[in-house]
Amino acid sequence: TVLDLPGGTFTGAGVKTVVLFFTKGEPTTKVWFYQLNLTRNLGKTNPLNDSDLADFLNLQKTKSDSENSWTLDISKIDQTTFDLSVKNPNKGGEVTLREPKEILEEMNNLDKENQEVLSQISKLI
């Protein structure tokens, strides 16, 4: 099972969280995916709770397909990378992930902007 949790599930992580479940002693023949979609933002004052996971826990018993869950045969997963990226076939349109270099460039630019703002504030003090 691959449980895809939304960003903000764990405060300070800054990235989405994916939880993997394995059955000890059994070879994997199929992978069941569940994408948790919440209608609210998660955070320190609004954490993930039991009711958020109720649908997942119910469907996981039988590994049923739904709008938020689907099954892939192991043969459909790239056998060289074993990429388990969540690509919900029920949601239409795949999210394109940015390249690490692009993310780092954006982080550097934001750091420069922050430094400029802090410098201006320091001059006012």
C-alpha positions in Angstrom: 0.0 0.0 0.0 1.1 3.5 -0.8 -0.6 6.2 1.2 -0.1 9.7 -0.2 -0.7 12.4 2.4 -1.1 16.1 1.6 1.6 18.7 2.2 1.5 20.0 5.8 0.8 16.7 7.4 3.9 17.0 9.4 4.7 20.5 10.5 8.1 21.8 9.2 8.6 18.9 6.7 7.9 21.2 3.8 7.1 18.3 1.5 4.4 15.8 0.9 4.5 12.6 2.9 4.1 9.2 1.4 3.7 6.1 3.7 4.6 2.6 2.5 3.0 -0.5 3.9 4.3 -4.0 3.3 3.0 -7.4 4.2 5.8 -9.3 5.9 6.8 -12.6 4.2 4.7 -12.1 1.1 6.0 -11.0 -2.3 4.5 -7.9 -3.8 2.3 -8.7 -6.8 0.1 -5.6 -6.7 0.4 -2.2 -5.3 -2.7 -0.4 -3.9 -2.5 3.4 -3.9 -4.6 5.8 -1.8 -4.4 9.5 -2.2 -5.7 11.4 0.8 -7.5 14.6 -0.5 -8.7 16.9 2.2 -10.9 20.0 1.9 -8.9 21.8 4.5 -5.3 22.9 5.1 -3.3 20.9 7.7 -1.2 22.6 10.2 -0.1 22.9 13.8 -3.6 24.0 14.9 -5.4 21.8 12.4 -3.7 18.4 12.4 -4.5 15.2 10.6 -7.1 13.2 12.6 -8.8 9.8 12.7 -11.8 11.0 10.7 -9.5 12.1 7.9 -8.2 8.6 7.6 -11.6 6.8 7.9 -12.1 6.3 4.2 -8.5 5.0 3.8 -8.8 2.5 6.7 -12.2 1.3 5.3 -11.0 0.8 1.8 -7.6 -0.7 2.8 -9.3 -3.7 4.3 -10.3 -4.9 0.8 -8.0 -2.7 -1.2 -11.0 -1.5 -3.2 -10.7 1.0 -6.0 -12.4 4.4 -5.6 -12.0 8.0 -6.8 -9.0 8.2 -4.4 -7.6 4.7 -4.7 -6.4 2.4 -7.4 -4.3 -0.8 -7.9 -1.3 -1.4 -10.2 0.1 -4.8 -11.0 3.8 -4.9 -10.1 4.6 -5.5 -13.8 3.3 -2.0 -14.6 5.9 -0.4 -12.3 9.3 0.4 -13.7 11.5 -2.5 -12.6 14.7 -0.5 -12.8 13.6 2.4 -10.6 10.5 1.0 -8.8 9.1 4.5 -9.0 6.0 4.6 -6.8 5.1 8.2 -7.5 1.4 8.8 -7.0 -0.3 9.5 -10.3 -4.0 9.1 -9.7 -5.6 7.8 -12.9 -9.0 8.9 -11.7 -8.0 12.6 -11.4 -7.1 13.4 -15.0 -3.9 15.2 -15.6 -0.6 14.4 -14.0 1.3 16.8 -11.8 4.6 17.6 -13.3 7.3 17.7 -10.7 10.0 20.3 -10.9 13.7 19.4 -11.3 15.8 19.7 -8.1 18.0 22.4 -9.8 14.9 24.5 -10.5 13.8 24.2 -6.9 17.3 25.2 -5.6 17.4 28.2 -7.8 14.0 29.4 -6.5 15.2 28.8 -2.9 18.3 30.9 -3.6 16.3 33.7 -5.1 13.9 33.7 -2.2 16.8 33.7 0.3 18.3 36.8 -1.5 14.9 38.6 -1.3 14.6 37.8 2.4 18.1 39.1 3.0 17.3 42.3 1.2 14.1 42.8 3.3 16.0 42.1 6.5 18.7 44.5 5.5 16.1 47.2 4.9 14.4 46.5 8.3 17.8 46.7 10.0 18.4 50.2 8.6 15.1 51.3 10.0 15.9 50.1 13.5 
